[in-house]
Amino acid sequence: MSATLSTIVQPAVSVRSGASLQILSTSWKRIARYLIRRAAAAALHELDDRILQDMGIARSEIEAAVHGLITSSARVSA
């Protein structure tokens, strides 16, 4: 009977730790994406308007470009 009890209890403990690990992993990924976007926006803000124009974005579009809301195909059709 003790073997059956340990089999029932063990998966429940691993599921909880797995869920905690997944929450931690998801949180870390969101923080990393945020920091990467901030670094990209800061780098783009340091460029002058001529270089931004060569890249196909206006200074007012930097935030949208960093978030992926402006793509090269959208710029060509616009």
WOSULSUL-V248564 format. One line per field, one symbol per residue. burial: 1 if it has 16 or more other C-alpha atoms within 10 Angstrom, else 0. A space follows every 10 residues. Layout:
BEGIN
burial: ???
END
This chain:
BEGIN
burial: 0000000000 0000000000 0000000000 0000001001 1001000000 0100001000 0110110001 00000000
END
